[in-house]
Amino acid sequence: MTLAYVALGSNLEQPAEQVRAALAALGHLAGTSLLRHSSLYRTAPVGYADQPDFINAVALLDTRLPPLDLLDQLFAIEQRFGRERSFRNAPRVLDLDLLYYDDVVMGGPQLTLPHPRMRERAFVMVPLAEIAPGMLPGVGDVAALAVGLDCAGVERLDDGGEPQEKQE
C-alpha cells in the first residue's frame, strides 16, 4: 500500500457538505482507505477573486492505485459532483488535487509529483500541516513551510462549519 495526500476544495453548492461528501467518496475508492483528514478551512479565493470563499481540507489515503490511476479516480469523483472546468481558478463544486504520492517524483503532461505549487498555497499547506507536520521528501518540513506563508484569509472551522474561537 502507498500513502497519498489529496487536497479538497469547494466554493459552490454548500461547499462544506461537498468536501465532507468528497472525503467519504475518497474512502470508497477501490483499493483505497481514508486514513485521516484535516479540519475544514475557509479560505479566500486565489487567482480569480470575484467568487465565494472556499472550503478546503487535505486527506491522507492508503492506496494500491498507481498515481495516474488515482488521478483518474479523483477526476471521476469531481465529475460525479458536477465539476465544470470553465476557466482557470473558476468557482467549482469540487476540486481534488493529488499533492503527494509516497516519495514519488514525476513530471509529465498529466501529473507532476509532488504537486508543483503546493508549497506556495496556504490553503493547502495549513491543512496538510495539521495531519502531516513533519518532513515530506521532495516537499520539505510541512509545518515550517505553512508558517512561512501568508495565512491571512485561512480560517479553521469547527465541525459545524463555523469559525473556531481563537485560543490564547
LUMPAKE-872193 format. One record per residue (C-alpha): residue number from 1; x, y, z; chain. Coordinates in pm, 1 decimal, padded with zeros to 6 digits, always signed. Example, Ala and Ser with C-alpha at 12.3 -4.5 7.8 and 13.67 -1.06 7.14 Angstrom:
LUMPAKE-872193
DOTI seq       xx       yy       zz mol
DOTI   1 +01230.0 -00450.0 +00780.0   A
DOTI   2 +01367.0 -00106.0 +00714.0   A
END
This chain:
LUMPAKE-872193
DOTI seq       xx       yy       zz mol
DOTI   1 +00000.0 +00000.0 +00000.0   A
DOTI   2 +00104.1 +00356.3 -00067.3   A
DOTI   3 +00038.5 +00680.4 +00119.9   A
DOTI   4 -00103.6 +00967.6 -00083.2   A
DOTI   5 -00219.0 +01316.6 +00015.0   A
DOTI   6 -00512.6 +01477.5 -00166.2   A
DOTI   7 -00626.5 +01840.4 -00137.7   A
DOTI   8 -01000.9 +01906.4 -00148.3   A
DOTI   9 -01174.4 +02234.9 -00220.6   A
DOTI  10 -01522.3 +02365.9 -00296.9   A
DOTI  11 -01692.2 +02703.3 -00310.9   A
DOTI  12 -02031.2 +02622.9 -00466.8   A
DOTI  13 -02349.2 +02444.2 -00357.6   A
DOTI  14 -02288.1 +02411.8 +00018.4   A
DOTI  15 -01910.7 +02373.7 -00001.4   A
DOTI  16 -01860.7 +02225.1 +00346.8   A
DOTI  17 -02106.2 +01948.2 +00260.9   A
DOTI  18 -01937.8 +01895.7 -00076.8   A
DOTI  19 -01599.1 +01849.5 +00092.2   A
DOTI  20 -01741.0 +01613.3 +00355.0   A
DOTI  21 -01911.4 +01405.3 +00084.4   A
DOTI  22 -01591.0 +01400.7 -00121.5   A
DOTI  23 -01397.5 +01273.1 +00182.0   A
DOTI  24 -01645.4 +00987.2 +00206.1   A
DOTI  25 -01608.8 +00919.5 -00167.8   A
DOTI  26 -01229.7 +00902.7 -00132.6   A
DOTI  27 -01271.8 +00636.4 +00133.7   A
DOTI  28 -01478.5 +00425.6 -00106.1   A
DOTI  29 -01226.9 +00415.0 -00390.9   A
DOTI  30 -01123.8 +00060.9 -00485.6   A
DOTI  31 -00808.3 -00049.7 -00309.4   A
DOTI  32 -00801.9 +00270.3 -00105.1   A
DOTI  33 -00861.3 +00363.3 +00258.3   A
DOTI  34 -00909.8 +00710.0 +00401.4   A
DOTI  35 -00667.8 +00713.1 +00696.2   A
DOTI  36 -00736.9 +01065.1 +00821.4   A
DOTI  37 -00818.2 +01415.7 +00710.4   A
DOTI  38 -00763.3 +01768.8 +00829.3   A
DOTI  39 -01022.4 +02003.1 +00967.0   A
DOTI  40 -01214.7 +02211.2 +00717.8   A
DOTI  41 -01077.1 +02557.8 +00645.5   A
DOTI  42 -01248.2 +02861.8 +00497.2   A
DOTI  43 -01005.6 +03028.9 +00257.5   A
DOTI  44 -01007.7 +03331.1 +00033.6   A
DOTI  45 -01002.1 +03257.9 -00340.4   A
DOTI  46 -00668.1 +03272.6 -00521.6   A
DOTI  47 -00624.7 +03393.7 -00877.6   A
DOTI  48 -00980.8 +03487.0 -00969.1   A
DOTI  49 -01102.7 +03683.8 -00665.5   A
DOTI  50 -01463.7 +03760.5 -00771.6   A
DOTI  51 -01610.4 +03440.7 -00625.6   A
DOTI  52 -01715.8 +03295.5 -00289.5   A
DOTI  53 -01464.5 +03176.2 -00030.7   A
DOTI  54 -01355.8 +02813.5 -00049.3   A
DOTI  55 -01379.8 +02530.4 +00197.4   A
DOTI  56 -01055.9 +02329.9 +00188.7   A
DOTI  57 -00915.8 +02018.5 +00353.4   A
DOTI  58 -00642.8 +01759.8 +00298.0   A
DOTI  59 -00688.6 +01382.0 +00315.7   A
DOTI  60 -00436.8 +01105.1 +00371.8   A
DOTI  61 -00509.6 +00790.8 +00173.4   A
DOTI  62 -00359.1 +00443.8 +00177.9   A
DOTI  63 -00398.0 +00314.9 -00176.9   A
DOTI  64 -00299.8 +00035.0 -00411.3   A
DOTI  65 -00381.0 +00251.2 -00713.9   A
DOTI  66 -00080.1 +00373.6 -00915.6   A
DOTI  67 -00050.9 +00755.9 -00932.9   A
DOTI  68 -00216.0 +00805.4 -01273.3   A
DOTI  69 -00498.8 +00564.4 -01188.4   A
DOTI  70 -00557.0 +00750.9 -00861.5   A
DOTI  71 -00561.0 +01079.1 -01054.0   A
DOTI  72 -00820.0 +00934.2 -01294.4   A
DOTI  73 -01034.7 +00833.1 -00996.9   A
DOTI  74 -01006.5 +01183.9 -00849.1   A
DOTI  75 -01122.8 +01331.6 -01180.8   A
DOTI  76 -01412.3 +01082.8 -01187.1   A
DOTI  77 -01522.0 +01193.5 -00838.5   A
DOTI  78 -01503.1 +01560.1 -00946.7   A
DOTI  79 -01718.0 +01478.8 -01247.5   A
DOTI  80 -01977.0 +01293.8 -01035.2   A
DOTI  81 -02000.5 +01602.4 -00814.5   A
DOTI  82 -02066.1 +01822.1 -01119.2   A
DOTI  83 -01723.8 +01982.5 -01169.2   A
DOTI  84 -01707.9 +02207.9 -01473.8   A
DOTI  85 -01376.1 +02344.2 -01595.9   A
DOTI  86 -01488.9 +02674.4 -01746.6   A
DOTI  87 -01169.1 +02877.2 -01687.1   A
DOTI  88 -00860.0 +02872.8 -01466.8   A
DOTI  89 -00938.1 +02933.1 -01096.3   A
DOTI  90 -01313.1 +02938.5 -01167.2   A
DOTI  91 -01565.7 +02872.0 -00891.4   A
DOTI  92 -01622.4 +02497.9 -00852.5   A
DOTI  93 -01835.1 +02240.9 -00678.4   A
DOTI  94 -01529.8 +02022.8 -00613.2   A
DOTI  95 -01158.2 +02032.4 -00679.6   A
DOTI  96 -00934.2 +01736.0 -00593.7   A
DOTI  97 -00557.3 +01763.8 -00633.3   A
DOTI  98 -00310.8 +01480.8 -00583.9   A
DOTI  99 -00042.7 +01653.8 -00378.3   A
DOTI 100 +00196.9 +01380.1 -00285.3   A
DOTI 101 +00231.9 +01009.6 -00357.5   A
DOTI 102 +00469.9 +00813.3 -00131.8   A
DOTI 103 +00806.5 +00970.8 -00222.4   A
DOTI 104 +00732.7 +00950.7 -00596.6   A
DOTI 105 +00885.2 +01232.3 -00800.2   A
DOTI 106 +00748.7 +01259.9 -01151.1   A
DOTI 107 +00673.1 +01521.1 -01411.7   A
DOTI 108 +00453.4 +01479.9 -01711.6   A
DOTI 109 +00167.7 +01629.7 -01905.9   A
DOTI 110 -00096.7 +01466.3 -01683.1   A
DOTI 111 +00065.5 +01473.3 -01340.4   A
DOTI 112 +00357.3 +01630.4 -01153.9   A
DOTI 113 +00451.2 +01496.2 -00811.6   A
DOTI 114 +00487.9 +01640.4 -00562.0   A
DOTI 115 +00229.9 +01899.0 -00670.4   A
DOTI 116 +00436.2 +02185.3 -00817.0   A
DOTI 117 +00254.8 +02475.4 -00643.3   A
DOTI 118 +00155.3 +02319.5 -00311.8   A
DOTI 119 +00437.7 +02487.8 -00115.4   A
DOTI 120 +00308.6 +02831.3 -00224.6   A
DOTI 121 -00052.1 +02777.2 -00116.4   A
DOTI 122 -00156.9 +02836.9 +00242.7   A
DOTI 123 -00494.8 +02675.9 +00165.4   A
DOTI 124 -00303.0 +02351.4 +00101.8   A
DOTI 125 -00010.5 +02372.8 +00343.3   A
DOTI 126 -00207.0 +02473.4 +00654.7   A
DOTI 127 -00445.5 +02173.0 +00641.4   A
DOTI 128 -00157.1 +01947.2 +00533.4   A
DOTI 129 +00049.2 +02062.0 +00833.1   A
DOTI 130 -00239.4 +01965.1 +01059.9   A
DOTI 131 -00215.4 +01597.3 +00958.1   A
DOTI 132 +00149.5 +01573.5 +00839.4   A
DOTI 133 +00360.4 +01840.9 +01011.4   A
DOTI 134 +00697.8 +01673.8 +00952.2   A
DOTI 135 +00926.1 +01624.9 +00656.4   A
DOTI 136 +00791.1 +01504.1 +00323.8   A
DOTI 137 +01069.3 +01412.4 +00079.3   A
DOTI 138 +01064.9 +01647.4 -00215.6   A
DOTI 139 +00848.1 +01894.7 -00023.0   A
DOTI 140 +01032.2 +01980.3 +00299.0   A
DOTI 141 +00921.5 +02049.3 +00655.5   A
DOTI 142 +00547.4 +02095.2 +00609.0   A
DOTI 143 +00481.8 +02283.6 +00934.8   A
DOTI 144 +00770.5 +02524.9 +00874.1   A
DOTI 145 +00656.8 +02586.4 +00517.5   A
DOTI 146 +00299.9 +02653.3 +00633.9   A
DOTI 147 +00415.1 +02901.5 +00899.2   A
DOTI 148 +00619.4 +03086.9 +00636.5   A
DOTI 149 +00316.0 +03152.9 +00413.8   A
DOTI 150 +00071.2 +03442.2 +00424.8   A
DOTI 151 -00215.4 +03275.5 +00609.8   A
DOTI 152 -00447.5 +03577.0 +00606.5   A
DOTI 153 -00777.7 +03451.0 +00476.0   A
DOTI 154 -00724.5 +03093.9 +00606.0   A
DOTI 155 -00964.0 +03015.8 +00890.1   A
DOTI 156 -01004.4 +02677.5 +01057.8   A
DOTI 157 -01369.1 +02574.7 +01102.3   A
DOTI 158 -01527.2 +02362.6 +01372.9   A
DOTI 159 -01730.7 +02052.2 +01289.6   A
DOTI 160 -02038.6 +02261.0 +01218.5   A
DOTI 161 -01859.4 +02469.1 +00955.4   A
DOTI 162 -01827.4 +02773.3 +01181.2   A
DOTI 163 -01501.1 +02951.4 +01266.4   A
DOTI 164 -01331.9 +02818.4 +01578.9   A
DOTI 165 -01281.7 +03057.2 +01866.2   A
DOTI 166 -00926.9 +03182.0 +01883.7   A
DOTI 167 -00731.9 +03027.4 +02167.8   A
DOTI 168 -00486.6 +03241.3 +02356.8   A
END
